[in-house]
Amino acid sequence: MPWRDLRVGGERKAEAAMGDGIERLREAIGKARRAVVFTGAGISTESGIPDFRSPGGVWDRYKPIMFDDFVSSEEMRRETWRRKIETDKTMVNARPNRGHRAVAALVERGIVSAVITQNIDGLHQASGVPDDKVIELHGNSTYAACLDCRLRHELDDILAAFRKDETLPVCNACGGMVKTATISFGQAMPEDAMRRAELETMAADLFIVCGSSLVVYPAAGFPIAAKRNGAFLAIVNREPTDLDRFADLTVHDEIGDALGGAVGNN
């Protein structure tokens, strides 16, 4: 489909949706046979987790550590774990909010086949979404993994040892480097997650974006791919995004209120 046709049609439909977005979202959900929800930081800020890009967020306070620097420098690995302890002061106390619960309800009802998320906080799983329904494009900060053999390592022992004398973790199985299971700057996107996300996107007849500014690629390409493949595209975000003009529906509101209202949950 030409970009020109996609843009004009999206603008016309989005304008028609103004004033009654939540009701139109409810109708779209009711008609969907196979929906996908795509979430970004905005769904978790309502749980008290600041957006990394927001004033006072991690990227505002710290220069990002590149993956190659983590691998090549013991000091960079130590700094990474220092930052992990600092950010965990906020993240470990976060609980799923109304938006997360609404997504979980849609998965439980069989309407949503997959949740594609840019978030690393594990709150979708904590809200009740089965792990095999969550596609984490940027990994997960609630556990660690060996960079060589990929063995999962839980964080409690790692952080306890590091707090004591900044001992760097090594893999229990192969002795390789252990890192939080997140995707760092300069690290390759996870092939399996990207492949699953693409398959789910192309199978969807409804694609709901929740709380993403849609500026980080390649992840932000999934909504457009869904739209071009014939899916109804709804974008729910507090602020306008660069992709609003392509959407069939835009709702500029709090994620919990908008999605919770459309789904009918508290």
C-alpha positions in Angstrom: 0.0 0.0 0.0 1.5 3.4 -0.9 2.5 5.6 2.0 0.4 8.5 0.6 -2.8 6.5 0.7 -2.0 5.1 4.2 -1.3 8.5 5.6 -4.4 10.2 4.2 -6.8 7.4 5.3 -5.2 7.3 8.7 -5.6 11.0 9.2 -9.3 11.0 8.2 -10.2 8.1 10.5 -8.2 9.5 13.4 -10.0 12.9 13.1 -13.3 11.2 13.1 -12.4 9.4 16.3 -11.9 12.6 18.3 -14.1 12.9 21.4 -15.1 9.3 21.8 -11.8 7.4 21.6 -12.4 5.0 24.4 -15.8 3.9 23.0 -14.3 3.4 19.6 -11.4 1.4 21.1 -14.0 -0.8 22.9 -15.8 -1.4 19.6 -12.5 -2.3 17.9 -11.7 -4.7 20.6 -15.1 -6.3 20.3 -14.6 -6.9 16.6 -11.1 -8.3 16.8 -10.4 -11.9 16.1 -6.6 -11.7 16.8 -5.2 -8.6 18.5 -1.7 -7.6 19.4 -0.8 -5.1 22.2 2.4 -3.2 21.8 3.6 -1.4 25.0 6.2 1.1 25.9 7.4 3.0 29.0 4.2 4.9 29.2 2.2 2.0 30.5 4.7 1.5 33.4 5.1 5.1 34.4 1.7 4.7 36.1 3.3 2.1 38.3 6.0 4.6 39.4 8.8 3.5 36.9 10.2 6.7 35.2 10.6 6.7 31.5 14.4 6.4 30.8 14.2 9.4 28.5 12.2 11.7 30.8 13.9 14.4 32.9 15.5 12.7 35.9 15.4 9.3 34.1 18.3 7.0 33.8 19.5 8.5 30.5 19.2 12.0 31.9 21.5 11.1 34.8 23.9 8.6 33.2 25.7 8.2 29.9 24.6 4.8 28.5 27.1 2.0 28.7 27.7 0.4 25.4 27.7 -3.3 25.1 31.2 -3.5 23.8 32.4 -1.5 26.8 30.6 -3.8 29.2 32.4 -6.8 27.6 35.8 -5.3 27.4 36.0 -3.4 30.7 35.7 -4.8 34.3 35.1 -1.2 35.5 32.2 -0.8 33.0 30.8 -4.1 34.2 31.0 -2.9 37.8 29.4 0.4 36.9 26.6 -1.4 35.2 25.8 -3.4 38.3 26.1 -0.2 40.4 23.4 1.3 38.2 21.3 -1.8 38.5 21.3 -1.5 42.3 20.3 2.1 42.0 17.5 1.7 39.5 16.1 -1.3 41.4 15.3 1.0 44.3 12.3 2.1 42.1 11.7 -0.9 40.0 11.5 -3.7 42.6 8.6 -1.9 44.4 6.6 -1.4 41.2 3.3 -3.3 40.8 1.1 -3.8 37.7 -1.4 -1.0 37.2 -4.8 -0.7 35.6 -3.3 -0.7 32.1 -1.3 -3.9 32.7 -4.4 -5.5 34.2 -6.5 -4.5 31.1 -3.9 -6.1 28.8 -3.9 -9.3 31.0 -7.7 -9.4 30.8 -7.6 -9.3 27.0 -5.0 -12.1 26.9 -7.2 -14.2 29.3 -10.2 -13.6 27.1 -8.3 -14.9 24.1 -8.6 -11.6 22.2 -4.9 -10.7 22.4 -2.5 -13.4 21.0 0.7 -11.6 22.1 2.0 -8.6 24.0 5.0 -7.1 22.3 6.8 -4.9 24.8 9.8 -2.5 24.8 9.7 -2.6 28.6 12.2 -4.5 30.7 10.3 -4.5 34.0 8.4 -7.8 33.9 5.1 -6.2 34.9 3.1 -7.8 32.2 4.1 -11.2 33.6 3.4 -10.0 37.1 -0.1 -8.9 36.0 -0.9 -12.5 34.9 0.1 -12.6 31.3 1.7 -16.0 30.6 5.4 -15.7 29.8 5.0 -17.3 26.4 2.5 -14.5 25.4 5.0 -11.7 26.2 7.6 -10.8 23.5 10.3 -8.7 25.1 12.2 -6.7 22.5 14.6 -5.1 24.9 15.0 -8.0 27.3 14.1 -8.3 31.0 15.9 -6.7 34.0 14.4 -9.0 36.6 17.0 -11.7 36.1 20.4 -12.1 34.5 21.8 -14.4 31.8 25.2 -15.7 30.7 26.4 -14.0 27.6 28.0 -17.3 26.4 25.6 -20.2 27.2 22.5 -18.1 28.0 21.9 -19.8 31.3 19.5 -17.9 33.5 20.7 -16.5 36.8 18.5 -15.1 39.5 19.6 -11.7 40.9 19.4 -12.1 44.7 22.8 -13.8 45.1 24.4 -11.8 42.4 23.4 -8.5 44.0 24.2 -9.6 47.5 27.8 -10.5 46.5 28.2 -7.3 44.6 27.0 -5.1 47.4 29.6 -6.8 49.7 32.7 -6.2 47.7 31.7 -5.5 44.1 32.3 -9.1 43.0 31.4 -9.5 39.4 29.1 -12.5 38.6 30.3 -15.4 36.4 28.2 -18.2 35.0 27.6 -21.1 37.3 27.8 -23.5 34.3 30.5 -22.2 32.0 32.2 -19.4 33.8 31.2 -16.8 31.2 30.2 -13.2 31.8 26.8 -12.6 33.4 24.7 -9.6 32.6 21.1 -8.5 33.3 19.0 -10.0 30.6 18.4 -6.7 28.9 19.5 -5.4 25.5 22.2 -2.8 25.9 23.2 0.0 23.5 25.2 -1.6 20.7 23.9 -5.1 21.5 22.1 -7.0 18.8 18.3 -7.2 19.0 17.1 -10.7 20.0 16.5 -12.6 16.8 13.8 -14.9 18.3 11.8 -12.1 19.8 12.0 -10.0 16.7 10.9 -13.0 14.5 8.0 -13.8 16.9 7.0 -10.1 17.0 6.9 -10.0 13.2 4.8 -13.1 12.9 2.3 -11.9 15.5 2.2 -8.4 13.9 1.4 -9.8 10.4 -1.4 -12.1 11.8 -3.1 -9.3 13.8 -6.4 -7.7 12.7 -6.1 -5.2 15.6 -2.9 -3.6 16.7 -3.0 -1.5 19.9 -0.1 0.7 20.9 -0.1 1.6 24.6 2.4 4.1 26.1 5.1 4.2 23.4 6.4 7.4 21.8 7.2 5.2 18.8 10.7 6.7 18.2 12.9 3.7 18.8 13.5 1.5 15.7 13.2 -1.2 14.6 10.6 -1.8 17.3 8.5 1.2 16.2 8.2 -0.3 12.7 5.7 -3.0 13.9 2.7 -0.7 14.1 3.1 0.5 10.5 3.7 -3.1 9.4 0.4 -4.1 11.0 -1.4 -1.2 9.4 0.0 -1.9 6.0 -1.1 -5.5 6.3 -4.7 -4.5 6.9 -4.9 -4.3 10.7 -6.9 -1.6 12.6 -4.2 0.5 14.3 -5.0 2.2 17.6 -2.5 4.3 19.4 -3.1 5.1 23.1 -0.6 7.5 24.5 -0.6 10.6 26.7 1.2 12.7 24.1 0.9 12.7 20.3 3.4 10.4 18.4 4.9 10.7 15.0 2.8 7.8 13.8 -0.5 9.2 14.9 -1.2 10.3 11.3 -1.2 6.6 10.2 -3.6 5.4 12.9 -7.2 4.5 12.6 -7.7 5.7 16.1 -5.7 7.8 18.5 -6.5 8.3 22.2 -4.4 10.9 24.1 -5.1 9.9 27.7 -3.7 8.1 30.7 -3.1 4.5 29.6 -4.8 2.9 32.6 -7.9 5.1 32.2 -8.2 4.7 28.4 -7.4 1.0 28.1 -9.1 0.0 31.4 -12.2 2.0 30.3 -12.3 0.2 26.9 -11.8 -3.2 28.4 -14.0 -2.6 31.4 -11.6 -3.4 34.3 -10.4 -1.6 37.4 
